[in-house]
Amino acid sequence: MLKPTMGRVVVYLHPGSADGKYPPSESPAIIQKVYTSPVQVEGENQTVCDLFVMSNTGGIFFAKGSIEGVNWDWLPFQKDQANRPGWAGQDGKDTSSETQSPEVN
């Protein structure tokens, strides 16, 4: 499982405008702060992030209280890497049931 940490690059999910004039879009963002929200979702406190977003219209802004999967998401290669067998999570523990050793020729 990927864990948000300060300095990681992620994708900010612009919701678009309610009238449809501006469609949903994506922009690169950098995680500035990670903390636990006092608001509980399904009995657990939600991990939220403050993001520094580089807008695709040329501006920059801060998105405070952003939630993974709602306001931001991981880059495709980050998701792919985390789903690989034998990938060690950020805690250094192997997440697969078997550790695969590299072949040596």
C-alpha positions as CSV (number, residue, x, y, z in Angstrom):
1,M,0.0,0.0,0.0
2,L,1.3,3.4,-0.9
3,K,1.7,5.9,1.9
4,P,1.6,9.7,1.3
5,T,4.7,11.5,2.5
6,M,5.9,15.0,2.1
7,G,7.6,15.8,-1.2
8,R,6.0,13.1,-3.3
9,V,4.6,14.0,-6.7
10,V,0.9,13.1,-7.2
11,V,-1.9,14.0,-9.5
12,Y,-4.4,16.7,-8.4
13,L,-7.9,16.0,-9.7
14,H,-9.7,19.2,-10.7
15,P,-13.4,18.6,-10.3
16,G,-14.5,20.9,-13.1
17,S,-17.3,23.5,-12.9
18,A,-20.9,22.6,-12.0
19,D,-22.2,24.2,-15.2
20,G,-19.8,22.1,-17.3
21,K,-18.0,25.0,-18.8
22,Y,-14.7,23.7,-17.3
23,P,-14.4,19.9,-17.6
24,P,-12.6,17.8,-14.9
25,S,-8.9,17.7,-15.5
26,E,-5.6,16.7,-13.8
27,S,-2.5,18.6,-12.8
28,P,0.8,17.7,-11.1
29,A,1.0,18.4,-7.4
30,I,3.6,18.0,-4.6
31,I,2.5,16.8,-1.1
32,Q,3.4,19.5,1.4
33,K,1.9,18.1,4.6
34,V,0.3,14.9,5.7
35,Y,-2.0,14.7,8.7
36,T,-5.0,12.9,10.2
37,S,-8.4,14.5,9.9
38,P,-10.5,14.7,13.1
39,V,-13.5,13.7,10.9
40,Q,-14.1,10.0,10.8
41,V,-15.1,8.1,7.7
42,E,-16.4,4.5,8.3
43,G,-15.2,4.6,11.9
44,E,-11.6,5.7,11.0
45,N,-9.9,9.1,10.9
46,Q,-9.1,10.0,7.3
47,T,-5.5,10.8,6.2
48,V,-5.4,14.1,4.4
49,C,-2.8,16.1,2.6
50,D,-2.0,19.7,1.8
51,L,-0.9,20.0,-1.8
52,F,1.1,22.5,-3.9
53,V,-0.6,22.3,-7.3
54,M,0.8,23.4,-10.6
55,S,-2.3,24.2,-12.6
56,N,-2.5,23.3,-16.3
57,T,-3.7,26.9,-16.9
58,G,-0.3,28.3,-15.8
59,G,-1.2,29.2,-12.2
60,I,-0.2,27.6,-8.8
61,F,-2.2,27.2,-5.7
62,F,-2.5,25.2,-2.4
63,A,-5.2,22.6,-1.9
64,K,-5.6,22.1,1.8
65,G,-7.4,19.1,3.2
66,S,-7.1,17.0,0.1
67,I,-8.2,13.3,0.3
68,E,-6.7,10.5,-1.7
69,G,-9.1,9.3,-4.5
70,V,-11.2,12.4,-4.1
71,N,-8.9,15.4,-4.7
72,W,-5.7,13.6,-5.7
73,D,-4.4,10.2,-6.8
74,W,-1.1,8.4,-7.3
75,L,0.7,8.5,-10.7
76,P,0.2,5.4,-12.8
77,F,3.8,4.2,-12.4
78,Q,3.5,4.5,-8.6
79,K,0.3,2.3,-8.6
80,D,2.0,-0.2,-10.9
81,Q,5.1,-0.4,-8.8
82,A,3.1,-1.0,-5.6
83,N,1.2,-3.8,-7.2
84,R,4.3,-5.8,-8.3
85,P,5.0,-9.0,-6.5
86,G,7.7,-8.7,-3.9
87,W,7.4,-4.9,-3.7
88,A,8.5,-3.7,-0.2
89,G,6.2,-1.1,1.2
90,Q,7.5,2.1,2.8
91,D,7.9,0.3,6.1
92,G,10.5,-1.9,4.5
93,K,8.4,-5.1,4.9
94,D,7.9,-7.4,1.9
95,T,4.2,-7.3,0.9
96,S,4.2,-10.5,-1.1
97,S,3.7,-14.0,0.3
98,E,7.0,-15.2,-1.4
99,T,10.1,-13.2,-1.8
100,Q,11.5,-13.4,-5.4
101,S,15.2,-13.3,-5.7
102,P,16.8,-11.9,-8.9
103,E,18.3,-14.4,-11.4
104,V,22.1,-14.2,-11.7
105,N,23.7,-15.4,-14.9
